[in-house]
Amino acid sequence: MVLDTATQRFLALAAASGRPALWTLDAKTARTLTNPLSEASEHPPEEVFRVDDRSIPGPDGDLPIRIYWPQRPAAALPVLVYYHGGGFVLCNLDTHDSVCRSLAKRSGCLTVSVAYRLSPETKLPGAAEDAYAAAAWVAANAAELGGDPTRLAVGGDSAGGTLAAAVALLARDRGSPRIAFQLLLYPATDAGRTADRYPSYRDLSEGYFLTRKMMDWFATQQTDVGTDLSDPRISPLGADHHRDLPPAFVLTAGFDPLRDEGKAYADALAGAGVPVTYRCYETTIHGFLSMGRFLPAALEALDECAGRLRSGLTASRAGSGP
């Protein structure tokens, strides 16, 4: 595998930027510096029919959400609940606005982006409980919003992919809501990762945007000493089993330290009899979907993700019976 030209250029620009290393900052300062850069890295926002910011009840106070209607609902729309990435520490509704707009417009899904509580203010697994509460709220209120609760997908990138996988597990184990599809974009699936277990974590630890030092910094923010890192709300691979989960599309990047654990999760789903499609964008890096201003692969991948959502939720409707 070789990095594509656009990714090489982006990495050179990042290296020459002179920005302080993330792991030298506290979380508040890191957000102040990096969130505006994340917003600026997204591709230009696509027009959708309507966007609405609201708050919904969470486990410990209200949770902000942003709802995207791709079109004027003439019939009940399929629904995507989306969780942004950022290592459970960074990013927000604005940093992933273009991604959510494009997923909504290109898939036809009523899309609900969730601002779960971040670390270190709220340690894991708090974010997973927020994510589950949001999915349950959307399922209960989908019809009022113009959505179809029987065609409900969860999705997210990086930490958000972790949350989407965790919500699917929680929904299975708690009996609701019914999740029809999972969109897991370069997810972190094993918080106890080691270089022996995942060669990409060893071989891609430096020089490819997400580094081991960054991941170690995220880890210090996310959990307290003594936290059970195998808790499936933190490490979906730690679940007792992966049977009876919704069909999934798992996407990874070839130059991502998390590549191998994303593939391991796809393999775990497939081994448990879950329909799963795995796709590695081999020539680019972690987080590339949010870098569409620089990386053409982002728009290609968003098209593929939208297509997977459409087909997955169409199959869900076809299999739901009369």
TADA-V216321 format. One line per field, one symbol per residue. ss: DSSP state (a for helix, b for strand, c for the rest). psi: psi as a letter, one per 30 degrees, with the letter a starting at -180 (. if undefined). A space follows every 10 residues. Layout:
ss = ???
psi = ???
This chain:
ss = ccccaaaaaa aaaaaccccc caaaccaaaa aaaaaaaaaa accccccccb bbbbbbbbcc bbbbbbbbbc ccccccbbbb bbbccccccc ccccccaaaa aaaaaaaccb bbbbbccccc cccccaaaaa aaaaaaaaaa aaaaacbbbb bbbbbbbcaa aaaaaaaaaa aaaacccccc bbbbbccccc ccccccccaa aaaccccccc caaaaaaaaa aacccccccc cccccaaacc ccccccbbbb bbbbbcccaa aaaaaaaaaa accccbbbbb bbbbbccaaa ccccccaaaa aaaaaaaaaa aaaaaaaacc cc
psi = kkkleeeeee eeeeegfgkk kefglleeee eeeeeeeeef fllkkkklek kkklklkafh lkkklkkkjf lkjflkklkk kkklagggel laeefgeeee eeeeeffgkj kjkkilkllf ejlkgeeeee eeeeeeeeef geeefgljff iklkllkcee eeeeeeeeee eeffflljkf kkjjjikkfj fgkleeejee fefhfkghdj leeeeeeeef eellkfkjff kffejfffke lglhllllkk klkfhkfgee feeeeeeeee fggkkkkkkk jfgalkgffg hffejffeee eeeeeeeeee eefeeeeegf l.
